[in-house]
Amino acid sequence: MQLQDYKKLQNGSDIRGVAMEGVEGEKVDLTERAAYFIGTAFAGLVAREKQISTMDVRIMIGHDSRITADPLKMAAISGMKAVGATVTDCHLASTPSLFMATVLPDLQYDGAVMLTASHLPFNRNGFKFFTDKGGLEKKEITELLTLAYEKDALLNGKYTICSGADEEYDLLSRYSEHLCGLIKEGVKAKDYDRPLSGLRIVVDAGNGAGGFFATKVLQPLGADITGSQFLEPDGTFPNHIPNPENKEAMEAIRKATVANQGDFGLIFDTDVDRAAAVFADGTEVSRNAFIALMAAIIAQEKPGTTVVTDSVTSDELTEFLTNEVKMKHHRFKRGYKNVINEAIRLNKEGEETCLAMETSGHGALKENYFLDDGAYLCVKMVIELARRHAKGQRMETLINKLKYPQDAAEYRLKILAENYSEYGNQIIDEFQYFCEKQKGFRVLPNNYEGVRVSYQDDNIHGWILLRMSLHDPLLPLNIETREAGGVDLIAGKIREFFACKEKIKW
């Protein structure tokens, strides 16, 4: 059997690959063999971190609704058991619940593994790994894949699939119990056991793993979940992509919320580490609005603290955070781990930072281990919803002063150079110099990713961000303006710069 370069499976701090045929031209690279040696490597890393023998390591493993989950899970279990680890299979789970298996007092597993590829097509799958310190970082994933390769080479690809895990456990029920407790304590309603009585909350799980939030959290607490849809796990995702950034998905939850006269609508991605919402009137609460809503909630508990976001947030969000909720806005790099790690860094340096959010729907709170947990964000919103409902107030008023750009676009410029990273960064430097010489353009300071430029003339006010893609040979170019039609005007002024770059395709 030919030895595979496992490092090609790395996607930042995750592992992702093609797990089954189905899309023309895609070759399966996340195989059972790969899963086996990845499992072996993870057990070894956990043992080293905990300074114990692999024979004493306890690992929990679960998966989302993907149809390739079971064979890959069994292979990973076999790899972990082969080196002596004790493995518990929790079956269908969310990514955040797997992390909580390492910290909940009655569980405290040494490590946890989640099989998911988030919102990617049905034929993809992947792995996320946790210890009680959080998810593995990018460099740790690189090391894990290196160890998997070395173990595979040592055994010449020989492996045996075992009959199953040592134990089984219903983690989603335990996790739901944890979330229910948070809502009960947060709402402080007279009816402690049913604090959500009188509320109708519509949930769209997109046939991923998030249906539990409706049936195991909201409904038992008294909420009416009429209109909730696509709660049943189905890894073919027959209704829409489970992704809060997807227009079709957001339109589905918007329609369901309005049609069923819901007080609030919630939508999750496949593995429930991301979310978005819909107000009763059908207004979508995603991207900048989702960050604004969470910040407005947190500001009531932690006024004056810092919010870390990714680099593509709007100027209007900055104005809302600083002027309306009196928080500090720290704009950082794209990538949910980048945003979270920056928030952790700021706290260590003495700048209290309670919220880290990406426009993709990833959000993490200091009070919750800085875990990007869509369900936890929804718990915070549901608590606020119930409190305001009891006072006859509406959720919408929390962000009614948030303004929105009137025109926005993202262009993904292809880099044709062989060394695309070096060339892309050279283009960014040249673009900054170009903008410094143009009338109406101003390069903004304190930018941590690419170059951000403001534009202003008598009619148009906007901004531009040119940055390197995290993983691909692309230069994403974002443009937003406060006036309709402004994007085309600004794009026209900078096209001349890119037109003379032979290795850049607009």
C-alpha positions as CSV (number, residue, x, y, z in Angstrom):
1,M,0.0,0.0,0.0
2,Q,1.3,3.4,-1.0
3,L,2.2,5.7,1.9
4,Q,0.1,8.9,2.0
5,D,1.4,12.4,2.9
6,Y,-1.0,13.1,5.7
7,K,0.0,16.8,6.0
8,K,-2.1,17.5,2.9
9,L,-5.1,16.8,5.1
10,Q,-4.4,19.8,7.3
11,N,-6.7,22.8,7.2
12,G,-5.5,25.2,9.7
13,S,-6.3,23.8,13.1
14,D,-8.5,21.1,11.7
15,I,-8.1,18.0,9.5
16,R,-10.3,17.9,6.4
17,G,-10.4,15.7,3.3
18,V,-12.5,13.9,0.7
19,A,-14.1,11.0,2.4
20,M,-16.1,9.5,-0.5
21,E,-16.4,9.7,-4.2
22,G,-19.2,11.7,-5.7
23,V,-17.7,14.9,-7.1
24,E,-15.9,14.6,-10.4
25,G,-12.2,15.0,-10.2
26,E,-12.0,14.6,-6.4
27,K,-9.9,11.7,-5.1
28,V,-10.7,10.2,-1.7
29,D,-7.8,11.1,0.7
30,L,-9.5,10.9,4.1
31,T,-9.5,7.1,4.2
32,E,-10.0,4.6,7.0
33,R,-6.3,4.0,7.0
34,A,-5.6,7.7,7.5
35,A,-8.2,7.8,10.3
36,Y,-6.6,4.8,12.1
37,F,-3.1,6.3,12.3
38,I,-4.5,9.8,13.1
39,G,-6.3,8.2,16.0
40,T,-3.1,6.5,17.2
41,A,-1.2,9.7,16.9
42,F,-3.8,11.7,18.9
43,A,-3.7,9.1,21.8
44,G,0.1,9.5,21.9
45,L,-0.1,13.3,22.0
46,V,-2.7,13.3,24.8
47,A,-0.6,10.9,26.8
48,R,2.4,13.1,26.4
49,E,0.5,16.3,27.4
50,K,-1.0,14.6,30.5
51,Q,2.3,12.8,31.3
52,I,0.6,9.5,31.6
53,S,0.8,6.2,29.7
54,T,-1.4,5.7,26.7
55,M,-2.9,2.8,28.7
56,D,-4.3,5.4,31.1
57,V,-5.7,7.8,28.4
58,R,-9.5,8.2,28.2
59,I,-10.8,9.7,25.0
60,M,-14.4,10.4,23.9
61,I,-15.3,10.5,20.2
62,G,-18.4,11.7,18.3
63,H,-19.5,12.9,15.0
64,D,-22.1,15.1,13.1
65,S,-24.6,13.8,10.6
66,R,-22.2,13.0,7.8
67,I,-22.8,9.7,6.1
68,T,-19.1,8.8,6.2
69,A,-18.9,9.2,9.9
70,D,-19.2,5.6,11.1
71,P,-16.4,3.9,9.1
72,L,-14.0,6.8,9.8
73,K,-15.0,6.8,13.5
74,M,-14.4,3.0,13.8
75,A,-11.0,3.3,12.2
76,A,-10.0,6.1,14.6
77,I,-11.3,4.2,17.6
78,S,-9.2,1.2,16.4
79,G,-6.1,3.3,16.2
80,M,-6.6,4.7,19.7
81,K,-7.3,1.3,21.2
82,A,-4.3,-0.2,19.5
83,V,-2.0,1.8,21.7
84,G,-4.0,1.1,24.8
85,A,-6.4,4.1,25.2
86,T,-9.9,3.6,26.5
87,V,-12.4,5.1,24.1
88,T,-16.0,6.1,24.6
89,D,-18.3,6.5,21.7
90,C,-20.9,9.3,22.1
91,H,-22.3,8.9,18.5
92,L,-24.1,12.1,17.3
93,A,-22.7,15.1,19.0
94,S,-21.7,18.8,18.4
95,T,-18.1,20.0,18.3
96,P,-18.5,22.2,21.4
97,S,-20.0,19.3,23.4
98,L,-16.9,17.2,22.7
99,F,-14.7,19.9,24.3
100,M,-17.1,20.0,27.3
101,A,-16.5,16.3,27.8
102,T,-13.0,17.2,28.9
103,V,-14.0,19.8,31.5
104,L,-17.5,18.9,32.9
105,P,-16.7,17.7,36.5
106,D,-18.5,14.3,36.0
107,L,-16.7,13.5,32.7
108,Q,-13.2,15.1,32.5
109,Y,-11.9,13.0,29.6
110,D,-8.2,13.4,28.8
111,G,-9.0,14.1,25.1
112,A,-12.0,14.3,22.7
113,V,-12.3,13.8,19.0
114,M,-15.1,15.2,16.7
115,L,-15.6,14.0,13.2
116,T,-16.9,16.9,11.1
117,A,-16.2,19.0,8.0
118,S,-18.5,21.8,9.1
119,H,-20.5,23.2,6.2
120,L,-18.4,21.6,3.4
121,P,-20.1,19.3,0.8
122,F,-21.5,15.9,1.9
123,N,-18.6,13.9,0.5
124,R,-16.1,15.7,2.8
125,N,-15.3,14.9,6.4
126,G,-12.6,15.7,9.0
127,F,-11.4,15.8,12.6
128,K,-11.2,18.3,15.4
129,F,-9.3,17.5,18.6
130,F,-9.6,18.7,22.2
131,T,-8.0,18.5,25.6
132,D,-9.1,20.5,28.6
133,K,-6.8,23.3,27.3
134,G,-9.0,23.7,24.3
135,G,-8.7,22.7,20.6
136,L,-5.4,21.7,19.1
137,E,-3.5,24.5,17.5
138,K,-2.2,24.6,13.9
139,K,1.3,23.5,14.9
140,E,-0.1,20.7,17.0
141,I,-2.1,19.4,14.1
142,T,1.0,19.4,12.0
143,E,2.8,17.4,14.6
144,L,-0.1,15.0,14.9
145,L,-0.1,14.3,11.1
146,T,3.6,13.9,11.1
147,L,3.3,11.2,13.9
148,A,0.5,9.5,11.9
149,Y,2.7,9.4,8.9
150,E,5.6,7.9,10.9
151,K,3.4,5.3,12.5
152,D,2.0,4.3,9.1
153,A,5.5,4.0,7.7
154,L,6.7,1.9,10.6
155,L,3.8,-0.5,10.3
156,N,3.8,-0.5,6.5
157,G,0.1,0.5,6.4
158,K,-1.0,-2.6,8.4
159,Y,-3.9,-2.0,10.7
160,T,-7.0,-3.8,12.0
161,I,-10.5,-2.4,12.6
162,C,-11.8,-3.4,16.1
163,S,-15.4,-4.3,17.0
164,G,-16.1,-1.0,18.7
165,A,-15.4,1.4,21.5
166,D,-15.0,0.3,25.1
167,E,-18.0,2.3,26.2
168,E,-21.0,4.4,24.9
169,Y,-22.3,7.6,26.4
170,D,-25.2,10.0,25.5
171,L,-23.1,13.2,25.5
172,L,-25.8,15.4,23.8
173,S,-28.2,14.7,26.6
174,R,-25.6,15.6,29.2
175,Y,-24.6,18.7,27.3
176,S,-28.2,19.7,26.9
177,E,-28.7,19.3,30.7
178,H,-25.7,21.7,31.1
179,L,-27.3,24.3,28.8
180,C,-30.7,24.0,30.4
181,G,-29.1,24.8,33.8
182,L,-27.5,27.9,32.4
183,I,-30.8,29.1,31.0
184,K,-32.7,28.4,34.3
185,E,-30.1,30.3,36.3
186,G,-29.9,33.2,33.7
187,V,-33.6,33.9,33.3
188,K,-34.5,33.7,37.0
189,A,-38.2,33.2,36.2
190,K,-40.8,32.4,38.8
191,D,-41.4,29.1,37.0
192,Y,-37.8,27.8,37.4
193,D,-38.3,24.6,35.5
194,R,-40.1,26.2,32.5
195,P,-38.5,29.7,32.2
196,L,-39.2,29.9,28.4
197,S,-43.0,29.4,28.7
198,G,-44.8,31.8,26.4
199,L,-42.0,32.0,23.9
200,R,-42.1,30.5,20.4
201,I,-38.5,29.8,19.1
202,V,-38.0,28.4,15.7
203,V,-34.9,26.3,15.1
204,D,-33.3,25.3,11.7
205,A,-30.6,22.6,12.2
206,G,-30.1,22.1,8.4
207,N,-30.1,18.3,9.0
208,G,-26.9,18.6,10.9
209,A,-26.3,17.9,14.6
210,G,-28.1,20.9,16.0
211,G,-31.7,19.5,16.3
212,F,-31.0,18.7,20.0
213,F,-31.2,22.4,20.9
214,A,-34.9,22.5,20.0
215,T,-35.9,19.2,21.5
216,K,-33.5,18.8,24.4
217,V,-33.0,22.4,25.5
218,L,-35.8,24.8,24.4
219,Q,-38.8,22.5,24.5
220,P,-38.2,21.0,28.0
221,L,-37.8,24.5,29.3
222,G,-41.3,25.4,28.1
223,A,-40.6,27.0,24.7
224,D,-43.0,26.4,21.8
225,I,-40.8,25.1,19.0
226,T,-43.6,25.0,16.4
227,G,-42.1,25.7,12.9
228,S,-38.7,24.3,13.7
229,Q,-37.3,22.4,10.7
230,F,-34.7,20.0,9.4
231,L,-34.0,18.8,12.9
232,E,-33.4,15.2,11.8
233,P,-29.8,14.3,11.1
234,D,-29.2,13.6,7.3
235,G,-25.7,13.8,6.0
236,T,-26.9,14.4,2.4
237,F,-28.2,17.8,3.6
238,P,-31.3,17.6,1.3
239,N,-32.9,20.9,2.3
240,H,-30.1,23.5,2.3
241,I,-26.4,23.8,3.2
242,P,-26.2,24.0,7.1
243,N,-24.3,27.2,7.1
244,P,-25.3,30.6,8.6
245,E,-23.3,32.4,5.8
246,N,-25.4,30.7,3.1
247,K,-28.2,33.0,1.7
248,E,-30.6,30.0,1.0
249,A,-30.1,28.8,4.6
250,M,-30.8,32.2,6.1
251,E,-33.8,32.7,3.9
252,A,-35.2,29.3,5.1
253,I,-35.0,30.2,8.8
254,R,-36.3,33.7,8.1
255,K,-39.4,32.3,6.3
256,A,-40.0,29.7,9.0
257,T,-39.8,32.3,11.8
258,V,-42.2,34.7,10.1
259,A,-44.7,32.0,8.9
260,N,-44.9,30.5,12.3
261,Q,-45.1,33.8,14.2
262,G,-41.9,33.0,16.1
263,D,-40.5,35.3,18.7
264,F,-37.0,34.4,17.6
265,G,-35.4,32.1,15.0
266,L,-32.1,30.3,15.4
267,I,-29.9,28.5,12.8
268,F,-26.8,26.3,13.2
269,D,-24.1,25.0,11.0
270,T,-23.5,21.2,10.8
271,D,-21.5,20.7,14.0
272,V,-23.1,23.6,16.0
273,D,-20.0,25.7,16.5
274,R,-21.6,28.5,14.5
275,A,-25.0,30.1,14.6
276,A,-27.1,33.1,13.4
277,A,-30.6,34.4,14.3
278,V,-33.7,36.0,13.0
279,F,-35.9,38.5,14.8
280,A,-39.7,38.1,15.0
281,D,-40.2,40.5,12.0
282,G,-37.9,38.4,9.8
283,T,-34.8,40.6,10.1
284,E,-31.7,38.4,9.7
285,V,-29.2,38.7,12.5
286,S,-25.9,37.5,11.0
287,R,-22.4,38.8,10.3
288,N,-22.0,42.3,11.8
289,A,-25.5,42.3,13.3
290,F,-24.9,39.0,15.1
291,I,-21.7,40.4,16.6
292,A,-23.5,43.6,17.6
293,L,-26.3,41.6,19.3
294,M,-23.9,39.5,21.3
295,A,-21.8,42.6,22.2
296,A,-25.0,44.4,23.4
297,I,-25.9,41.5,25.6
298,I,-22.3,41.2,27.0
299,A,-22.1,44.9,27.6
300,Q,-24.8,44.7,30.2
301,E,-22.6,42.4,32.2
302,K,-19.2,43.6,31.2
303,P,-19.3,47.2,30.2
304,G,-16.3,48.8,28.7
305,T,-14.6,45.6,27.7
306,T,-13.0,44.7,24.4
307,V,-14.6,42.8,21.5
308,V,-12.2,41.1,19.1
309,T,-13.5,40.5,15.5
310,D,-12.1,39.4,12.2
311,S,-10.8,41.9,9.7
312,V,-13.8,42.2,7.4
313,T,-16.2,43.8,9.9
314,S,-17.8,47.0,8.8
315,D,-17.1,50.6,10.0
316,E,-20.7,50.7,11.1
317,L,-20.1,47.9,13.6
318,T,-17.1,49.8,15.1
319,E,-19.3,52.9,15.5
320,F,-22.0,50.8,17.2
321,L,-19.6,49.1,19.6
322,T,-17.8,52.3,20.6
323,N,-20.7,54.8,20.6
324,E,-23.8,52.8,21.5
325,V,-22.6,50.0,23.8
326,K,-19.4,51.7,25.0
327,M,-17.1,48.8,24.2
328,K,-13.7,48.7,22.5
329,H,-13.4,47.2,19.0
330,H,-10.2,45.3,18.2
331,R,-10.2,44.2,14.6
332,F,-7.9,41.3,13.9
333,K,-7.2,38.6,11.4
334,R,-9.7,36.2,9.7
335,G,-9.9,32.7,11.1
336,Y,-11.8,31.8,14.2
337,K,-8.7,30.5,16.0
338,N,-6.9,33.8,15.2
339,V,-9.7,35.8,16.7
340,I,-10.0,33.7,19.8
341,N,-6.2,33.5,20.4
342,E,-6.0,37.3,20.1
343,A,-8.7,37.7,22.8
344,I,-6.8,35.3,25.0
345,R,-3.6,37.3,24.4
346,L,-5.3,40.6,25.3
347,N,-6.6,39.2,28.5
348,K,-3.1,38.0,29.5
349,E,-1.8,41.5,28.9
350,G,-4.4,43.0,31.2
351,E,-7.0,44.2,28.6
352,E,-10.3,42.6,29.6
353,T,-11.7,41.0,26.6
354,C,-14.9,38.9,27.0
355,L,-16.1,38.3,23.4
356,A,-14.3,37.1,20.3
357,M,-16.4,36.8,17.1
358,E,-15.9,36.2,13.4
359,T,-18.5,37.3,10.8
360,S,-18.8,33.7,9.8
361,G,-20.9,33.0,13.0
362,H,-18.0,31.7,15.1
363,G,-18.2,33.3,18.5
364,A,-16.5,32.6,21.8
365,L,-16.9,34.0,25.3
366,K,-14.3,34.3,28.1
367,E,-16.9,32.9,30.5
368,N,-17.1,29.7,28.4
369,Y,-13.5,28.8,28.0
370,F,-13.3,30.9,24.9
371,L,-14.9,27.9,23.1
372,D,-16.5,28.8,19.8
373,D,-19.9,27.3,20.6
374,G,-23.0,28.3,18.6
375,A,-25.3,26.7,21.1
376,Y,-23.8,28.7,24.0
377,L,-24.2,31.9,22.0
378,C,-27.9,31.0,21.5
379,V,-28.2,30.3,25.2
380,K,-27.1,33.9,25.9
381,M,-29.6,35.2,23.4
382,V,-32.5,33.1,24.7
383,I,-31.8,34.3,28.2
384,E,-32.0,37.9,27.1
385,L,-35.1,37.1,25.0
386,A,-36.9,35.6,28.0
387,R,-35.9,38.5,30.3
388,R,-37.1,41.1,27.8
389,H,-40.3,39.1,27.1
390,A,-41.2,39.2,30.8
391,K,-40.9,43.0,30.7
392,G,-42.8,43.4,27.4
393,Q,-39.6,44.5,25.5
394,R,-38.3,43.3,22.2
395,M,-34.9,41.9,21.2
396,E,-34.7,44.2,18.2
397,T,-34.2,47.3,20.3
398,L,-30.8,46.1,21.4
399,I,-29.3,46.8,18.0
400,N,-31.8,49.3,16.5
401,K,-29.1,51.9,16.3
402,L,-26.7,49.6,14.3
403,K,-26.3,51.0,10.8
404,Y,-25.5,48.9,7.7
405,P,-23.4,49.4,4.6
406,Q,-25.6,50.1,1.5
407,D,-23.2,48.4,-0.9
408,A,-20.7,45.6,-0.4
409,A,-18.8,43.1,-2.4
410,E,-16.0,40.6,-2.1
411,Y,-13.7,39.9,-5.1
412,R,-11.5,36.8,-4.9
413,L,-8.4,37.6,-7.0
414,K,-6.5,34.5,-8.2
415,I,-2.8,34.4,-7.8
416,L,-1.1,32.6,-10.7
417,A,2.4,32.7,-9.3
418,E,4.0,29.5,-8.2
419,N,5.1,30.9,-4.8
420,Y,1.7,32.5,-4.3
421,S,2.1,33.5,-0.6
422,E,5.3,35.5,-1.2
423,Y,3.9,37.0,-4.4
424,G,0.6,37.8,-2.7
425,N,2.2,39.7,0.1
426,Q,4.3,41.6,-2.4
427,I,1.1,42.7,-4.2
428,I,-0.4,43.8,-0.8
429,D,2.7,46.0,-0.2
430,E,2.5,47.5,-3.6
431,F,-1.2,48.1,-3.3
432,Q,-0.6,50.0,0.0
433,Y,1.9,52.3,-1.8
434,F,-0.5,52.8,-4.7
435,C,-3.3,53.8,-2.3
436,E,-1.1,56.2,-0.4
437,K,-0.7,58.2,-3.7
438,Q,-4.4,58.3,-4.7
439,K,-6.7,61.1,-4.0
440,G,-9.5,60.2,-1.5
441,F,-7.7,57.1,-0.2
442,R,-6.2,56.8,3.3
443,V,-4.3,53.7,4.5
444,L,-5.6,52.9,8.0
445,P,-3.3,52.2,11.0
446,N,-3.4,49.3,13.4
447,N,-4.4,46.7,10.8
448,Y,-3.3,43.2,11.5
449,E,-4.2,41.6,8.2
450,G,-3.3,42.8,4.7
451,V,-4.0,46.5,4.1
452,R,-7.2,48.4,5.0
453,V,-7.9,51.7,3.2
454,S,-10.7,54.2,3.7
455,Y,-12.1,56.1,0.8
456,Q,-14.0,59.4,0.9
457,D,-15.1,62.0,-1.7
458,D,-18.1,64.3,-1.9
459,N,-20.5,61.5,-2.6
460,I,-19.0,58.2,-1.4
461,H,-17.7,57.0,1.9
462,G,-16.3,53.5,2.2
463,W,-13.4,51.1,2.8
464,I,-11.3,48.5,1.1
465,L,-9.5,45.5,2.5
466,L,-6.9,43.5,0.5
467,R,-5.6,40.4,2.3
468,M,-4.1,36.9,1.7
469,S,-6.5,34.0,1.9
470,L,-5.8,31.7,4.8
471,H,-5.4,28.6,2.8
472,D,-5.8,29.3,-1.0
473,P,-3.8,31.1,-3.7
474,L,-6.2,34.0,-3.5
475,L,-6.3,37.7,-2.6
476,P,-9.8,38.4,-1.2
477,L,-10.7,42.1,-1.9
478,N,-13.5,43.5,0.2
479,I,-15.2,46.8,-0.6
480,E,-18.1,48.4,1.4
481,T,-19.7,51.8,1.1
482,R,-22.4,53.8,2.9
483,E,-24.0,54.8,-0.3
484,A,-25.6,52.5,-3.0
485,G,-23.5,52.1,-6.1
486,G,-20.3,53.0,-4.3
487,V,-18.5,49.6,-4.7
488,D,-18.4,49.9,-8.5
489,L,-17.0,53.4,-8.3
490,I,-14.2,52.4,-5.9
491,A,-13.5,49.2,-7.8
492,G,-13.1,51.2,-11.0
493,K,-10.5,53.4,-9.3
494,I,-8.3,50.5,-8.2
495,R,-8.7,48.2,-11.3
496,E,-5.8,50.0,-13.0
497,F,-3.5,48.8,-10.3
498,F,-4.4,45.1,-10.8
499,A,-4.7,45.3,-14.6
500,C,-0.9,45.5,-15.0
501,K,-0.3,42.5,-12.7
502,E,0.1,39.6,-15.1
503,K,0.0,37.0,-12.3
504,I,-3.2,38.3,-10.7
505,K,-6.6,37.4,-12.3
506,W,-9.4,39.7,-11.2
